[in-house]
């Protein structure tokens, strides 16, 4: 028993050194993770888009839009807005394989997904940012798996269909902390459970960043982020959230807030995998009483939404962009789940066959989602939306197959633990 556990711990330690936790390094500047993710690098090119017609490809880094240098996705959006009324095409300069390439595009959206779309779990990004400051490096894929986000699908009837994370994102925070070597301490007003900006200011006064859920500007209002400082001039709290390279003010209301401290690391791949799979089973078969639906029930909601025009009750005529974000966010999570499972296969070679089946199942789902993105089918007509509904129904069935694989894996891990 002891020998087996030592082998497991050594295997996961190897994985952690390569892609998870590393030795302490010089403390990076605040916002490093957010600035890296917010670079205007292309992750996906949508079919029939300006980007596709101009010959842009994944990996291209946008340098100049209509003669305006750009460094972030926000810069690109601003430059696009300034050029929206132009009748002629505008020049675009990208960096490709170390060389600058110039093309011309029509004004307006390019129709490509920036690399920030590859990291839809704002909770995982926020924790990765905080742990870098603590001298640790915990891989995004591990954090997204431990929070349950890479292994489920969420939606809510009264909110934008593209919103991510879902209502379950912070449910497993304590377990995530235990398995990742972190301790989360809730921030709240003295004598109550309310999270206020004043309580966050008091926590920041101890020179510790604060993990914050909600309260960020514009479309980030439900994202997780990191509060870093208070401006002494006006007491405004500033920090970072997903898809922002610059500091942003935290306005509120805030749903949750935590200070984060390093703790003992439980480097047992069997326990880590068991926790992730158990969460996947829970999240894919039940939904919370808060209005958020997850797993099979969330797929039902999206399929029913495709029976009406507009698809999204919040976005209305802008539902196409909402739908695209929903698809690529789910695709990114399935790809992240595959990367996590590959790490676990290195550490749990005796579970390789079942882990391979789980990887194959997630790869199948990712392939179906990629097929939707590249199908050229658009929202707007019931006939086309029914086709998309059928595609989502097939994905839902593939998710049902994955549930049975997770159930088998959980049972096998439990049997392995009892045999040791």
C-alpha positions in Angstrom: 0.0 0.0 0.0 2.7 2.4 1.0 4.8 1.6 -2.0 1.9 2.1 -4.4 1.2 5.5 -2.9 4.8 6.5 -3.2 4.8 5.6 -6.9 1.6 7.6 -7.4 3.0 10.6 -5.5 6.2 10.5 -7.5 4.2 10.3 -10.8 2.0 13.2 -10.0 5.0 15.2 -8.7 6.6 14.8 -12.1 3.4 16.1 -13.8 3.2 19.0 -11.3 6.8 20.0 -12.0 6.2 19.9 -15.8 2.8 21.5 -16.0 1.5 22.1 -12.5 3.4 23.5 -9.4 7.0 24.5 -9.8 9.7 25.9 -7.5 9.4 29.4 -6.1 10.5 32.1 -8.5 10.8 35.8 -8.4 7.3 37.3 -7.8 5.8 38.3 -11.1 4.1 41.7 -11.7 0.4 41.8 -11.0 -1.8 41.1 -13.9 0.8 39.0 -15.8 -1.6 36.2 -16.6 -4.4 38.5 -17.7 -2.1 40.5 -20.0 -0.9 37.3 -21.6 -4.4 36.0 -22.2 -5.6 39.4 -23.5 -3.1 39.6 -26.3 -4.9 39.8 -29.7 -3.7 36.4 -30.8 -6.1 34.4 -33.0 -7.3 31.0 -31.6 -10.2 30.1 -34.0 -11.1 31.5 -37.4 -14.9 31.3 -38.1 -15.9 30.1 -41.6 -17.1 32.7 -44.0 -15.8 35.5 -41.8 -13.6 38.5 -42.7 -10.7 36.7 -41.1 -11.2 33.6 -43.2 -11.5 35.6 -46.4 -8.4 37.5 -45.6 -6.4 34.3 -45.0 -5.9 34.8 -41.3 -5.0 31.6 -39.4 -4.8 30.5 -35.8 -1.6 31.8 -34.1 -1.6 35.1 -36.0 -1.0 38.0 -33.6 -2.7 41.2 -34.6 -0.2 44.2 -34.5 -2.0 47.0 -36.4 -5.7 47.6 -37.3 -6.4 50.4 -39.8 -3.0 52.0 -39.1 -3.6 51.9 -35.3 -1.1 49.8 -33.3 -3.0 47.3 -31.0 -1.7 45.3 -28.1 -4.9 43.9 -26.5 -8.3 42.6 -27.6 -9.8 45.8 -26.2 -7.5 47.8 -28.5 -8.7 45.8 -31.4 -12.4 46.4 -30.5 -11.7 50.2 -30.1 -10.0 50.4 -33.5 -12.8 48.5 -35.1 -15.4 50.9 -33.7 -13.4 53.9 -35.0 -13.3 52.4 -38.5 -16.9 51.1 -38.5 -18.3 53.8 -40.9 -15.5 53.5 -43.5 -16.7 52.4 -46.9 -13.4 50.9 -48.0 -11.4 48.0 -46.6 -8.8 48.7 -43.9 -5.3 47.4 -43.6 -4.5 44.8 -41.0 -1.0 43.7 -39.9 -0.4 40.4 -38.2 2.7 38.6 -36.9 3.0 35.1 -38.4 6.0 32.8 -37.8 8.1 35.8 -36.9 7.2 37.8 -40.0 4.8 40.7 -40.4 2.0 40.0 -42.9 -0.4 42.7 -44.2 -3.9 42.0 -45.5 -7.0 44.1 -46.0 -10.4 43.5 -44.3 -13.8 45.1 -44.3 -14.5 47.4 -41.3 -16.2 45.7 -38.4 -15.8 42.3 -36.6 -13.2 40.0 -38.0 -15.0 36.8 -37.2 -12.2 35.2 -35.3 -11.9 34.0 -31.7 -9.0 35.5 -29.7 -6.8 33.2 -27.5 -8.7 34.5 -24.5 -11.6 32.3 -25.7 -9.3 29.3 -24.9 -9.5 30.1 -21.2 -13.3 30.5 -20.4 -12.9 29.6 -16.8 -12.5 33.0 -15.1 -12.2 31.2 -11.7 -9.2 29.1 -12.9 -7.5 32.1 -14.5 -8.0 34.2 -11.3 -6.5 31.4 -9.0 -3.6 30.9 -11.5 -2.9 34.6 -11.3 -2.9 34.6 -7.5 -0.8 31.5 -7.1 1.9 33.0 -9.4 2.2 35.8 -6.8 2.5 33.2 -4.1 5.5 31.7 -5.9 3.7 28.7 -7.3 2.5 27.8 -10.8 -0.6 25.7 -11.0 -1.7 24.9 -14.5 -5.0 26.3 -15.8 -6.2 22.9 -17.0 -5.8 21.5 -13.4 -7.6 24.4 -11.9 -10.5 24.3 -14.4 -10.8 20.6 -13.8 -10.8 20.9 -10.0 -13.5 23.6 -10.1 -15.7 21.3 -12.2 -15.9 23.7 -15.1 -14.0 21.6 -17.7 -16.3 18.7 -17.2 -19.8 20.2 -17.4 -22.1 22.5 -19.3 -24.2 25.2 -17.7 -27.0 27.6 -18.6 -29.7 29.7 -17.0 -33.1 30.6 -18.4 -33.1 34.3 -17.6 -29.4 35.1 -18.5 -27.4 35.3 -21.6 -26.7 31.9 -23.0 -23.0 32.6 -23.5 -22.4 33.4 -19.8 -19.5 31.4 -18.3 -18.8 30.5 -15.6 -22.1 29.0 -14.6 -23.8 29.0 -11.3 -21.7 26.1 -10.0 -18.3 27.5 -10.4 -17.5 28.1 -6.7 -19.2 25.1 -5.3 -16.0 23.0 -5.1 -13.7 25.9 -4.0 -12.7 24.3 -0.7 -11.9 20.9 -2.3 -10.0 22.7 -5.0 -7.9 24.4 -2.4 -7.2 21.2 -0.5 -6.0 19.4 -3.6 -4.1 22.3 -5.0 -2.4 23.3 -1.7 -4.4 26.5 -1.1 -6.5 27.9 1.7 -9.4 30.2 1.0 -10.7 32.5 3.7 -14.0 34.2 3.1 -14.1 38.0 3.1 -17.2 39.5 4.6 -18.4 42.4 6.8 -17.9 42.0 10.5 -20.9 40.4 12.1 -22.5 39.4 8.8 -22.2 37.5 5.6 -22.5 40.4 3.2 -19.5 41.1 0.9 -18.9 44.8 0.5 -16.3 46.8 -1.1 -15.4 48.1 2.3 -14.7 44.5 3.5 -12.5 44.0 0.4 -10.6 47.2 1.1 -9.9 46.0 4.7 -8.6 42.7 3.3 -6.4 44.5 0.8 -4.9 46.6 3.6 -3.2 43.4 4.7 -1.2 43.4 1.4 -2.9 40.3 0.1 -4.8 40.0 -3.2 -8.5 39.1 -3.0 -10.2 36.5 -5.2 -13.5 38.2 -6.2 -16.6 36.8 -7.9 -18.7 39.5 -9.6 -18.8 43.2 -9.6 -16.5 43.8 -12.6 -17.4 46.3 -15.4 -19.6 45.5 -18.4 -19.8 41.9 -19.7 -17.5 40.8 -16.9 -20.1 41.4 -14.2 -20.4 37.7 -13.3 -16.7 36.8 -13.8 -14.1 35.9 -11.2 -11.1 38.2 -10.9 -8.4 39.4 -8.6 -8.5 42.7 -6.6 -5.1 44.1 -5.9 -5.2 47.6 -4.6 -7.2 50.6 -3.3 -6.6 54.0 -4.9 -5.9 56.3 -1.9 -7.4 59.3 -3.8 -10.9 58.0 -4.1 -10.9 54.6 -2.3 -11.8 52.7 -5.6 -10.8 49.1 -5.6 -8.8 48.0 -8.7 -7.9 44.6 -10.1 -8.1 42.3 -13.1 -10.7 40.0 -14.7 -10.8 37.9 -17.8 -10.1 39.5 -21.2 -8.6 42.6 -19.7 -5.0 43.6 -19.9 -5.4 46.7 -17.8 -6.5 47.3 -14.3 -10.3 47.8 -13.9 -12.3 49.3 -11.1 -14.4 46.9 -9.0 -17.9 48.4 -8.8 -20.0 45.7 -7.2 -22.2 44.0 -6.2 -19.8 41.2 -5.3 -21.1 37.7 -4.8 -18.1 36.2 -3.1 -14.6 37.2 -2.1 -11.7 35.3 -0.5 -8.1 35.8 0.6 -5.8 33.0 -0.5 -2.9 31.5 1.4 -0.6 28.7 0.4 -1.2 25.4 2.3 0.0 21.8 2.2 -0.2 20.1 -1.2 -1.9 16.8 -1.4 -0.1 15.2 -4.4 -2.1 12.1 -4.8 -3.3 11.6 -8.4 -6.0 9.1 -7.4 -7.6 11.5 -5.0 -7.4 14.4 -7.5 -8.9 12.3 -10.3 -11.5 10.9 -8.0 -12.6 14.4 -6.9 -12.8 15.6 -10.5 -14.8 12.6 -11.7 -17.2 12.8 -8.7 -17.8 16.4 -9.5 -18.4 15.6 -13.2 -21.0 13.1 -12.2 -22.7 15.5 -9.9 -22.7 18.4 -12.3 -23.8 16.4 -15.3 -26.8 14.8 -13.6 -28.3 17.5 -11.3 -28.8 21.2 -11.3 -28.9 23.7 -8.5 -31.9 25.4 -7.0 -30.4 28.8 -7.8 -31.7 28.8 -11.4 -28.5 27.5 -12.9 -28.9 24.2 -14.8 -25.9 22.0 -15.5 -25.1 19.0 -17.6 -28.0 17.2 -19.3 -30.6 19.7 -18.0 -28.5 22.6 -19.4 -28.4 20.9 -22.8 -32.2 20.6 -22.7 -32.5 24.3 -22.1 -30.2 25.3 -25.0 -32.0 22.9 -27.3 -35.4 24.3 -26.4 -33.9 27.9 -26.9 -33.1 26.9 -30.5 -36.8 26.3 -31.1 -37.4 30.1 -31.0 -36.1 33.3 -32.5 -34.2 35.0 -31.1 -32.2 32.3 -29.5 -31.0 34.3 -26.5 -33.6 36.3 -24.5 -30.9 38.8 -23.5 -29.0 39.3 -26.7 -32.0 39.3 -29.1 -30.8 40.2 -32.6 -27.2 39.8 -31.4 -27.8 36.1 -30.6 -25.3 34.8 -33.2 -22.4 36.2 -31.3 -23.8 34.8 -28.1 -24.3 31.4 -29.6 -20.7 31.4 -31.1 -19.3 32.2 -27.6 -21.3 29.4 -26.1 -20.0 26.9 -28.5 -16.3 27.9 -28.4 -16.4 28.2 -24.6 -17.7 24.6 -24.4 -15.1 23.5 -27.0 -12.3 25.1 -25.0 -13.4 23.3 -21.8 -13.6 20.0 -23.5 -10.0 20.4 -24.9 -8.9 21.5 -21.4 -10.5 18.3 -19.9 -8.5 16.2 -22.4 -5.3 17.8 -21.4 -6.0 17.2 -17.7 -6.9 13.6 -18.3 -3.7 13.1 -20.3 -1.7 14.3 -17.2 -3.7 11.9 -15.0 -2.9 9.0 -17.4 0.8 9.7 -16.8 0.3 9.3 -13.1 -2.3 6.5 -13.2 -1.1 4.1 -15.8 -3.2 1.2 -14.4 -6.3 3.3 -15.3 -5.0 4.1 -18.8 -7.8 2.3 -20.6 -10.7 4.1 -18.8 -8.9 7.4 -19.0 -8.4 6.8 -22.7 -12.1 6.3 -23.1 -12.8 9.5 -21.2 -10.3 11.4 -23.4 -11.9 9.9 -26.5 -15.4 10.9 -25.3 -14.3 14.5 -24.7 -12.5 14.6 -28.0 -15.7 13.4 -29.7 -17.7 16.2 -28.1 -15.0 18.7 -29.0 -15.1 17.5 -32.6 -18.9 18.0 -32.7 -18.6 21.5 -31.4 -15.9 22.3 -33.9 -18.3 21.0 -36.6 -20.9 23.4 -35.5 -18.5 26.3 -35.6 -17.4 25.4 -39.1 -20.8 24.3 -40.5 -21.7 27.7 -41.8 -25.2 27.4 -40.3 -26.4 30.6 -38.7 -29.1 31.6 -36.3 -32.2 33.5 -37.5 -34.4 30.9 -39.1 -36.2 28.1 -37.3 -35.1 25.6 -39.9 -31.4 26.3 -39.4 -31.8 26.5 -35.7 -33.5 23.1 -35.7 -30.4 21.7 -37.4 -28.3 23.2 -34.7 -30.7 21.8 -32.1 -30.2 18.3 -33.6 -26.4 18.8 -33.4 -26.7 19.7 -29.7 -28.9 16.7 -29.1 -26.1 14.5 -30.5 -23.6 16.2 -28.2 -26.0 15.6 -25.3 -26.1 11.9 -26.1 -22.3 11.9 -26.2 -22.2 13.5 -22.8 -24.5 10.7 -21.5 -22.0 8.2 -22.7 -19.3 10.2 -20.8 -21.3 10.0 -17.6 -21.2 6.2 -17.8 -17.4 6.3 -18.4 -16.9 8.7 -15.4 -19.0 6.3 -13.3 -16.8 3.4 -14.3 -13.7 5.4 -13.6 -14.9 6.5 -10.2 -15.7 2.8 -9.3 -12.3 1.7 -10.5 -10.5 4.3 -8.5 -12.5 3.4 -5.4 -11.7 -0.3 -5.8 -8.0 0.5 -6.3 -8.0 2.6 -3.1 -9.6 -0.2 -1.1 -7.2 -2.8 -2.5 -4.1 -0.9 -1.4 
